[in-house]
Amino acid sequence: MNENIKSKLIEAVKEVNKTLKAYEPGGYLSAQRIPAVGEYPNQEVAMSFEQWIEIRLNNEIFYNIPELSNYVLLFSGYLFVVTNVIDKDDTKRRFKEVEVSITNSPEHYIGMGQWENDLNEVKQIIGSSSFKFNYSQKKTRVE
C-alpha cells in the first residue's frame, strides 16, 4: 500500500472509530454507506456491531479517499466487507482488531463495466485484497 493511500485510510479508520460510541445493539441505529442520491437517504439499519463498522467504513472511505470514491459508489457502498472482529466488546463498543476484505460478489454492483476489473483496480490502489485496523484513535494502525 502506498503511503498516500495508507495515510488516507488511517484517517478514514479514525473517523469510523469516532462513531463507535454511537452504536446501539438491537437495530435501533441507521447510517449511510454512500451519500444520499436524490430524495432517498440510503439509510441502512445496523443489526450488529460488525455491520455498523462496515457501513461506517465504506462511508468514510468514500469521503476520505477520492481514489476509491467511485468504486464505493459502483458497489453501492458494499465495496469493503468486515470479515472478522477480534476481541470485540459490544458493551464498550471496542475491539482489538478488525479484518476487512474487498467484496468478491457482484450482488450490489451497479457499474457498467466488468465488476472483476473494477475490483482488480481497487486491489492495485490499496495494494492488497484485504487489510486490518485497530481501535486506537491516537495510534491507529492499518496493515
Secondary structure, DSSP 4 states (H G I P E B T S, - for coil): --HHHHHHHHHHHHHHHHHGGG--TTT--EEESS--BTTB--EEE--SHHHHHHHHHHHHHHHH-HHHHHHHHHTTT-SEEEEEEET-BTTTTB-SEEEEEE----TT---SS-HHHHHHHHHHHHTSSEEEEES-SSS--B-
